[in-house]
Amino acid sequence: MKSVEAAGNTFQYADLNIRHTGNADRTLAMVKRAIRMGYDTVAINIDIGDIVPEESIEEHLLPKSNSEETGKPPPKKKAKKNEDRKGREQQLPEPFVVDESLLDLTELEKQGKKFRQFSRITFTLNDATVIHNVFNNPRLREFDLVAVRPADVNILTTLTRKTDAVDIITMNPETHVTWLHKSKFMEMIRVEGVGFEITYAPALSPENRRACLHSGRFLLRGLRGRSVVMTSGASSMYELRAPVDVMNMTILWGVSGADARPMISGNARQILLRAEARRTVRGALHVAPVEVWDNEEGGKSIDATVPACRVTSSYALQRLLNVREFRAQASLF
């Protein structure tokens, strides 16, 4: 995961929902277009839809002859620990990122910006029994951002106790969202740093525009406009809009001009910073996996690189001096 602070304060505009539907060339074209439009941060989203309980999967895969012929339920096969873990990993896809060598980043570099891309996974939770297994899936830790689409109020209530595993709460604006009037639970999730998302791509089509605007207005009203990000949710280049166009578009949701910019800049930055901190131990230690393989001598070798310091001491001191309290204390010496 790229650090949001790696390039100082050059973070400007972000689109945290460019959908990857399996076509790598199409996703690459959308990222190129987003860069030309002025975005310096993108998140490539893989939306897997509903999470099916493992019991339902097992029942679906079992042969029907066992139960039909004997009239008894088929015996349950106890899977080994490693096999069960491997099966759970295979249920989730791998993150997708584009090859940055294929991108033209000269315009961003001229403006002093740094391009950042993040991986994201989005899924719908319909059953509370699968929450524990999903959030403990080893594959889920490979994604930079985790977005959840609660199916009802009960799932939203459960997520108030699972905020340490979620970065974004999203919704399907094309359907009726039943939990938008539960502002109390939404606020409980928001104060933990989780962001809420409105996608504008569905509003571009006449058949979904009314439902999308209605759901977005309810969301903004329940959260009083705080911690809400506006993303494209685009699956094609024609659904992408430039940052200025998106800020103008927020008027349709009742957002004032002063509150429009944070929805594609400041709020997105806070979500990314929290996601980076969520992957650390108490915000101080970052735990990264290492690769282990058999060497020629018959032993084990570990591939682990120590991260280098990204800033110099003088630059770090200068950033600290920008804090008023620290500057006042430093002037005493």
C-alpha positions as CSV (number, residue, x, y, z in Angstrom):
1,M,0.0,0.0,0.0
2,K,1.4,3.4,-0.9
3,S,1.5,5.9,1.9
4,V,-0.7,9.0,1.5
5,E,2.0,11.0,3.3
6,A,4.8,9.9,1.0
7,A,4.6,13.0,-1.1
8,G,3.9,15.5,1.6
9,N,0.8,17.7,1.1
10,T,0.4,17.2,-2.7
11,F,-2.7,15.1,-2.3
12,Q,-5.5,16.8,-4.3
13,Y,-8.3,14.8,-6.0
14,A,-9.2,11.1,-5.5
15,D,-11.6,8.7,-7.1
16,L,-11.9,5.7,-4.7
17,N,-14.1,3.6,-6.9
18,I,-12.9,2.8,-10.4
19,R,-14.5,-0.6,-11.0
20,H,-12.5,-3.5,-12.4
21,T,-14.8,-6.0,-14.1
22,G,-12.2,-8.4,-15.4
23,N,-11.0,-6.5,-18.5
24,A,-7.5,-5.2,-17.7
25,D,-7.3,-3.0,-20.8
26,R,-10.5,-1.3,-20.0
27,T,-9.4,-0.6,-16.4
28,L,-6.1,0.8,-17.7
29,A,-7.9,3.1,-20.1
30,M,-10.1,4.4,-17.2
31,V,-7.1,5.1,-15.0
32,K,-5.4,6.9,-17.9
33,R,-8.5,9.0,-18.4
34,A,-8.7,9.8,-14.7
35,I,-5.1,11.0,-14.7
36,R,-5.8,13.3,-17.7
37,M,-8.8,14.7,-15.9
38,G,-6.7,15.7,-12.9
39,Y,-7.0,12.8,-10.4
40,D,-3.8,12.0,-8.6
41,T,-5.2,9.2,-6.5
42,V,-7.4,6.3,-7.6
43,A,-8.7,3.1,-6.0
44,I,-9.4,0.1,-8.3
45,N,-12.5,-1.6,-6.9
46,I,-13.5,-5.2,-7.3
47,D,-17.1,-5.7,-6.5
48,I,-18.0,-9.3,-5.7
49,G,-21.6,-8.8,-4.8
50,D,-23.3,-10.9,-2.1
51,I,-21.2,-13.0,0.3
52,V,-22.8,-16.5,0.4
53,P,-22.6,-18.5,3.7
54,E,-20.2,-21.4,3.5
55,E,-23.0,-23.7,4.6
56,S,-25.0,-22.8,1.5
57,I,-22.0,-23.4,-0.7
58,E,-21.5,-26.8,0.7
59,E,-25.1,-27.8,0.4
60,H,-25.2,-26.6,-3.2
61,L,-22.1,-28.7,-4.1
62,L,-23.2,-31.9,-2.4
63,P,-24.7,-34.6,-4.7
64,K,-28.5,-34.8,-4.3
65,S,-28.5,-38.6,-4.6
66,N,-27.3,-39.1,-1.0
67,S,-30.2,-37.4,0.6
68,E,-32.9,-38.5,-2.0
69,E,-32.1,-42.2,-1.9
70,T,-31.6,-42.7,1.9
71,G,-33.9,-39.9,3.1
72,K,-31.2,-38.9,5.6
73,P,-29.1,-35.8,5.5
74,P,-25.7,-36.3,3.9
75,P,-22.8,-36.7,6.3
76,K,-20.8,-33.6,7.0
77,K,-17.2,-33.8,5.9
78,K,-14.8,-32.3,8.3
79,A,-12.2,-30.3,6.4
80,K,-8.6,-30.0,7.6
81,K,-7.5,-26.7,8.9
82,N,-5.2,-25.8,6.0
83,E,-7.7,-27.0,3.4
84,D,-10.4,-24.9,5.0
85,R,-8.2,-21.8,5.0
86,K,-7.2,-22.3,1.4
87,G,-10.9,-22.7,0.4
88,R,-11.8,-19.4,2.1
89,E,-8.9,-17.6,0.4
90,Q,-10.2,-18.8,-3.0
91,Q,-13.6,-17.4,-2.4
92,L,-12.2,-13.8,-2.6
93,P,-10.3,-12.5,-5.7
94,E,-6.8,-11.1,-5.7
95,P,-6.3,-7.3,-5.8
96,F,-5.8,-5.7,-9.1
97,V,-3.5,-2.8,-9.9
98,V,-2.4,-1.3,-13.2
99,D,1.2,-1.3,-14.4
100,E,2.4,2.3,-13.7
101,S,5.0,2.0,-16.4
102,L,2.1,2.2,-18.9
103,L,0.8,5.5,-17.5
104,D,1.8,9.0,-18.6
105,L,2.5,10.8,-15.3
106,T,4.4,13.8,-16.7
107,E,1.6,16.3,-16.1
108,L,1.2,15.2,-12.5
109,E,4.9,15.5,-11.9
110,K,5.0,19.0,-13.4
111,Q,2.4,20.0,-10.9
112,G,4.4,18.5,-8.0
113,K,1.9,15.7,-7.5
114,K,2.5,12.0,-7.0
115,F,0.3,9.3,-8.5
116,R,-1.1,6.8,-6.0
117,Q,-3.2,3.8,-6.7
118,F,-4.9,1.6,-4.1
119,S,-6.7,-1.7,-4.3
120,R,-10.3,-2.1,-3.0
121,I,-12.8,-4.8,-2.5
122,T,-16.6,-4.3,-2.1
123,F,-19.2,-6.9,-1.1
124,T,-22.7,-7.1,0.2
125,L,-23.5,-8.6,3.6
126,N,-27.0,-10.2,3.8
127,D,-26.2,-12.7,6.6
128,A,-24.7,-11.8,9.9
129,T,-23.3,-15.4,10.3
130,V,-20.7,-14.8,7.6
131,I,-19.3,-11.6,9.0
132,H,-16.7,-13.3,11.2
133,N,-15.4,-15.6,8.4
134,V,-15.2,-12.8,5.9
135,F,-13.4,-10.3,8.0
136,N,-10.9,-13.0,9.1
137,N,-10.2,-14.1,5.5
138,P,-6.4,-13.9,4.9
139,R,-7.1,-12.7,1.3
140,L,-9.0,-9.6,2.6
141,R,-5.8,-8.3,4.2
142,E,-4.2,-7.9,0.8
143,F,-6.6,-5.1,-0.2
144,D,-5.9,-1.5,0.8
145,L,-9.6,-0.6,1.2
146,V,-12.5,-2.7,2.4
147,A,-16.0,-1.5,1.5
148,V,-19.2,-3.1,2.8
149,R,-22.7,-2.8,1.5
150,P,-25.1,-3.6,4.4
151,A,-28.3,-5.3,3.2
152,D,-30.5,-4.2,6.2
153,V,-30.5,-2.5,9.6
154,N,-29.4,-5.6,11.4
155,I,-26.2,-5.8,9.4
156,L,-25.5,-2.1,9.9
157,T,-26.0,-2.6,13.7
158,T,-23.4,-5.4,13.6
159,L,-21.0,-3.3,11.7
160,T,-20.9,-0.8,14.6
161,R,-18.8,-3.4,16.4
162,K,-16.7,-4.2,13.4
163,T,-15.4,-0.8,12.5
164,D,-11.8,-2.0,12.8
165,A,-12.2,-4.1,9.7
166,V,-14.1,-1.7,7.5
167,D,-13.0,1.5,5.7
168,I,-16.1,2.5,3.7
169,I,-19.8,1.9,4.0
170,T,-21.5,2.0,0.6
171,M,-25.0,1.3,-0.8
172,N,-26.8,0.4,-3.9
173,P,-28.5,3.7,-4.9
174,E,-30.6,1.9,-7.5
175,T,-32.6,0.1,-4.8
176,H,-34.4,1.1,-1.6
177,V,-31.9,1.3,1.2
178,T,-33.6,0.5,4.5
179,W,-30.9,1.7,6.9
180,L,-30.6,5.3,5.8
181,H,-33.0,6.5,8.6
182,K,-30.8,5.0,11.3
183,S,-28.7,8.1,11.8
184,K,-27.7,6.9,15.3
185,F,-25.9,3.8,14.0
186,M,-24.5,5.7,11.1
187,E,-23.0,8.2,13.5
188,M,-21.5,5.5,15.7
189,I,-19.7,4.1,12.6
190,R,-18.7,7.5,11.4
191,V,-17.0,8.6,14.6
192,E,-14.7,5.6,14.3
193,G,-13.3,7.0,11.1
194,V,-15.3,4.9,8.6
195,G,-16.4,6.8,5.5
196,F,-19.7,6.6,3.7
197,E,-19.9,6.6,-0.1
198,I,-22.1,8.1,-2.8
199,T,-21.5,7.0,-6.4
200,Y,-22.6,9.3,-9.2
201,A,-22.4,6.9,-12.1
202,P,-25.9,5.5,-11.5
203,A,-27.3,9.1,-11.5
204,L,-26.1,9.5,-15.1
205,S,-28.8,7.2,-16.4
206,P,-32.4,8.6,-16.4
207,E,-33.9,5.4,-15.0
208,N,-31.8,5.4,-11.9
209,R,-31.3,9.1,-11.4
210,R,-34.2,9.8,-9.0
211,A,-33.4,6.8,-6.7
212,C,-29.7,7.7,-6.6
213,L,-30.4,11.4,-5.7
214,H,-33.0,10.4,-3.1
215,S,-30.6,7.9,-1.4
216,G,-27.7,10.3,-1.4
217,R,-29.8,13.1,0.1
218,F,-30.9,10.9,2.9
219,L,-27.3,9.8,3.6
220,L,-26.0,13.3,3.7
221,R,-28.9,14.4,6.0
222,G,-28.3,11.5,8.4
223,L,-24.5,12.3,8.6
224,R,-24.9,16.1,8.3
225,G,-22.5,15.9,5.3
226,R,-19.6,14.6,7.4
227,S,-17.2,11.8,6.3
228,V,-19.0,11.3,2.9
229,V,-17.0,10.7,-0.2
230,M,-18.2,11.1,-3.8
231,T,-16.9,8.5,-6.2
232,S,-17.6,7.5,-9.7
233,G,-18.3,3.8,-9.5
234,A,-17.4,3.8,-13.2
235,S,-17.1,0.6,-15.2
236,S,-16.4,2.5,-18.5
237,M,-14.6,5.7,-19.5
238,Y,-17.9,7.4,-20.3
239,E,-18.9,7.3,-16.7
240,L,-15.9,9.2,-15.4
241,R,-16.2,13.0,-14.7
242,A,-13.5,15.5,-14.0
243,P,-13.1,16.8,-10.4
244,V,-14.6,20.2,-11.1
245,D,-17.6,18.5,-12.8
246,V,-18.1,16.3,-9.8
247,M,-18.0,19.2,-7.4
248,N,-20.6,21.0,-9.5
249,M,-22.7,17.8,-9.7
250,T,-22.9,17.6,-5.9
251,I,-25.4,20.5,-6.0
252,L,-28.0,17.9,-7.1
253,W,-27.5,16.2,-3.7
254,G,-28.0,19.6,-1.9
255,V,-24.3,20.1,-1.2
256,S,-23.0,23.6,-1.0
257,G,-19.9,24.7,-2.9
258,A,-17.7,24.9,0.2
259,D,-18.6,21.3,1.2
260,A,-18.2,19.8,-2.3
261,R,-14.3,19.7,-2.5
262,P,-13.8,17.6,0.7
263,M,-16.0,14.9,-0.8
264,I,-13.3,14.2,-3.4
265,S,-10.3,15.4,-1.6
266,G,-10.1,15.8,2.2
267,N,-12.6,13.1,3.2
268,A,-11.0,10.6,0.8
269,R,-7.6,11.4,2.3
270,Q,-8.8,10.7,5.8
271,I,-10.2,7.4,4.7
272,L,-6.9,6.4,3.2
273,L,-4.9,7.5,6.2
274,R,-7.1,5.5,8.5
275,A,-6.9,2.5,6.2
276,E,-3.1,2.7,6.4
277,A,-3.2,3.1,10.2
278,R,-5.6,0.2,10.5
279,R,-3.0,-2.1,9.0
280,T,-0.5,-1.2,11.8
281,V,-0.2,-2.1,15.4
282,R,-1.5,0.7,17.6
283,G,-0.5,3.1,14.8
284,A,3.2,2.6,15.4
285,L,4.2,-0.8,13.9
286,H,3.4,-1.9,10.3
287,V,3.3,-5.7,10.0
288,A,4.1,-7.0,6.5
289,P,4.1,-10.6,5.3
290,V,7.4,-12.3,4.3
291,E,8.2,-15.0,1.8
292,V,9.8,-18.2,3.0
293,W,11.4,-20.7,0.6
294,D,13.7,-23.7,0.6
295,N,17.4,-22.8,-0.1
296,E,20.0,-24.9,-1.7
297,E,21.4,-26.0,1.6
298,G,18.1,-27.6,2.6
299,G,17.2,-24.8,5.1
300,K,14.7,-22.0,5.0
301,S,15.3,-18.5,3.6
302,I,13.3,-15.4,4.3
303,D,12.8,-12.6,1.8
304,A,12.3,-9.5,4.0
305,T,13.3,-6.0,3.2
306,V,13.6,-3.3,5.8
307,P,11.6,-0.2,4.7
308,A,13.7,2.9,4.2
309,C,13.0,6.2,5.7
310,R,11.0,8.3,3.2
311,V,12.0,11.7,4.6
312,T,15.1,13.4,5.8
313,S,15.6,14.7,9.3
314,S,15.5,18.4,8.2
315,Y,12.3,17.8,6.3
316,A,10.7,16.0,9.3
317,L,11.7,18.9,11.6
318,Q,10.3,21.4,9.2
319,R,6.9,19.6,9.2
320,L,6.9,19.6,13.0
321,L,7.6,23.3,13.1
322,N,4.4,23.8,11.2
323,V,2.5,22.7,14.3
324,R,1.8,25.7,16.4
325,E,2.2,24.0,19.8
326,F,5.5,22.4,18.8
327,R,6.8,25.7,17.3
328,A,6.0,27.5,20.6
329,Q,7.9,24.9,22.6
330,A,10.9,25.0,20.3
331,S,11.2,28.8,20.6
332,L,12.0,28.4,24.3
333,F,15.3,26.6,23.6
